[in-house]
Amino acid sequence: MKLIANNRKARHDYFIEETYEAGIVLTGTEIKSVRQGKVSIKEAYARIEREEVVLYGMNISPYEQGNRFNTDPLRPKKLLLHKQEIRKLIGYTTLKGLTLVPLRMYINDRGLAKVELAVARGKKEYDKRHDIARRDADRRMQQATRRKG
C-alpha cells in the first residue's frame, strides 16, 4: 500500500465514528497525477446524491504531460461503495447529523486508488482543547519516565 495523501486535520476537527474503504473514479491523467502524489484532501468532504457518494473539494493537480486531456482539479469525484454501505451512510448523514470526511488516499497492492472515508461528528472548541491538554500531559509523562530511566 502506497500512501498518497493523509488528512490529519480531520482527526483534530472530528470524532471518527466509523470508516469505509471506497474506490474512486478517476480519468487517465488524474490517476497519473495521483501516482506522482499531487493530491490534497484537506478541504474535502463527501455527499450522497441520488444514491451515489460524491467527493467534493479534493484537489488533484493537473498532469504535466496531460495537455488537453487534463480535467478540472476540483471536479467532483464519484466514490465506489456497495449499495448496503451507501444506504447505511444515508442513515448516518440524514438522521444522526454526521458528515463524511476522507481520512487518507492510497494506492493498494493491485494498483487501484482508494479513499478511506470516515463517518464523523464535528468537535466543539472545548473538545479540541481537551484533546490538546491530554496529549501534552501524555508527553510530559513520557519525558518524565525517560529522565528517570
C-alpha positions as CSV (number, residue, x, y, z in Angstrom):
1,M,0.0,0.0,0.0
2,K,1.4,3.4,-1.0
3,L,0.0,6.4,1.0
4,I,-0.7,9.3,-1.3
5,A,-2.5,11.9,0.9
6,N,-3.3,12.0,4.6
7,N,-5.9,14.2,6.3
8,R,-4.5,14.7,9.8
9,K,-6.7,17.8,10.3
10,A,-9.8,15.6,10.1
11,R,-8.8,13.7,13.3
12,H,-8.3,17.0,15.0
13,D,-11.6,18.5,13.9
14,Y,-13.9,15.5,14.1
15,F,-14.8,12.5,16.3
16,I,-14.4,9.5,13.9
17,E,-17.4,7.1,14.3
18,E,-16.8,4.6,11.5
19,T,-14.5,4.2,8.5
20,Y,-15.1,2.7,5.0
21,E,-12.8,1.9,2.1
22,A,-14.1,3.3,-1.2
23,G,-12.8,3.2,-4.7
24,I,-12.6,6.4,-6.7
25,V,-13.5,7.1,-10.3
26,L,-10.6,9.0,-12.0
27,T,-9.6,9.9,-15.5
28,G,-6.3,8.8,-17.1
29,T,-4.4,12.0,-16.4
30,E,-5.8,12.2,-12.9
31,I,-4.5,8.7,-11.9
32,K,-1.1,9.6,-13.3
33,S,-1.0,12.8,-11.2
34,V,-2.2,10.7,-8.1
35,R,0.7,8.3,-8.6
36,Q,3.0,11.3,-8.5
37,G,1.5,12.3,-5.2
38,K,0.0,15.6,-6.3
39,V,-3.2,15.3,-4.3
40,S,-4.7,17.3,-1.4
41,I,-7.7,16.1,0.6
42,K,-7.5,18.7,3.4
43,E,-10.7,20.6,2.4
44,A,-12.5,17.6,1.0
45,Y,-15.9,16.2,2.1
46,A,-18.4,13.7,0.7
47,R,-22.1,13.9,0.0
48,I,-24.7,11.4,-1.1
49,E,-26.6,12.4,-4.2
50,R,-29.1,10.1,-5.9
51,E,-27.8,7.0,-4.0
52,E,-24.2,7.8,-5.1
53,V,-21.4,9.1,-2.9
54,V,-19.6,12.1,-4.4
55,L,-16.4,13.6,-3.1
56,Y,-16.0,17.4,-3.3
57,G,-13.1,19.7,-2.7
58,M,-10.3,17.1,-3.4
59,N,-7.6,18.8,-5.4
60,I,-5.7,16.7,-7.9
61,S,-3.1,18.8,-9.7
62,P,-3.1,18.7,-13.5
63,Y,-0.7,16.2,-15.0
64,E,2.2,18.0,-16.6
65,Q,2.2,16.0,-19.9
66,G,-1.6,15.8,-20.0
67,N,-2.2,18.9,-22.2
68,R,-5.8,18.9,-23.4
69,F,-6.8,15.7,-21.6
70,N,-6.4,17.4,-18.1
71,T,-9.6,17.9,-16.2
72,D,-10.6,20.5,-13.6
73,P,-8.5,19.9,-10.5
74,L,-11.5,20.4,-8.1
75,R,-14.2,18.5,-10.1
76,P,-16.5,16.2,-8.0
77,K,-15.3,12.6,-8.0
78,K,-17.6,9.6,-7.6
79,L,-16.8,7.1,-4.9
80,L,-17.5,3.4,-5.3
81,L,-19.2,1.7,-2.4
82,H,-21.6,-1.3,-2.1
83,K,-25.3,-0.4,-2.1
84,Q,-25.7,-1.6,1.5
85,E,-22.9,0.7,2.7
86,I,-24.4,3.6,0.8
87,R,-27.8,3.0,2.5
88,K,-26.1,2.9,5.9
89,L,-24.3,6.1,5.1
90,I,-27.6,7.8,4.1
91,G,-29.0,6.8,7.5
92,Y,-25.9,8.3,9.3
93,T,-25.9,11.6,7.4
94,T,-29.7,12.3,7.5
95,L,-30.8,11.0,10.8
96,K,-27.8,11.5,13.1
97,G,-26.4,14.6,11.5
98,L,-22.9,13.2,10.8
99,T,-20.6,14.1,7.9
100,L,-18.5,12.1,5.5
101,V,-14.8,13.1,5.6
102,P,-11.9,11.4,3.7
103,L,-9.1,10.4,6.1
104,R,-6.5,9.3,3.6
105,M,-5.9,8.3,0.0
106,Y,-3.7,5.4,-1.1
107,I,-2.9,3.0,-3.9
108,N,-3.5,-0.6,-2.9
109,D,-1.4,-3.6,-3.9
110,R,-3.3,-4.1,-7.1
111,G,-2.6,-0.6,-8.2
112,L,-6.1,0.8,-7.5
113,A,-6.7,4.2,-6.0
114,K,-8.7,4.0,-2.7
115,V,-10.1,6.6,-0.3
116,E,-10.6,5.9,3.4
117,L,-13.9,7.6,4.2
118,A,-15.0,8.3,7.7
119,V,-18.4,9.0,9.3
120,A,-17.5,11.8,11.6
121,R,-19.1,14.1,14.2
122,G,-17.7,17.7,14.5
123,K,-15.8,18.6,17.6
124,K,-16.6,21.7,19.6
125,E,-13.8,24.1,20.6
126,Y,-13.7,22.8,24.2
127,D,-13.3,19.2,22.9
128,K,-10.2,20.3,20.9
129,R,-8.7,22.0,23.9
130,H,-9.3,18.8,26.0
131,D,-7.5,16.7,23.4
132,I,-4.6,19.0,23.3
133,A,-4.3,19.1,27.1
134,R,-4.4,15.3,27.2
135,R,-1.7,15.0,24.6
136,D,0.5,17.4,26.5
137,A,0.0,15.5,29.7
138,D,0.9,12.2,28.0
139,R,4.0,13.8,26.5
140,R,5.1,15.2,29.9
141,M,4.7,11.7,31.5
142,Q,6.7,10.1,28.8
143,Q,9.5,12.7,29.2
144,A,9.5,12.1,33.0
145,T,9.8,8.4,32.6
146,R,12.7,8.8,30.2
147,R,14.5,11.1,32.6
148,K,14.2,8.6,35.5
149,G,15.4,5.7,33.3
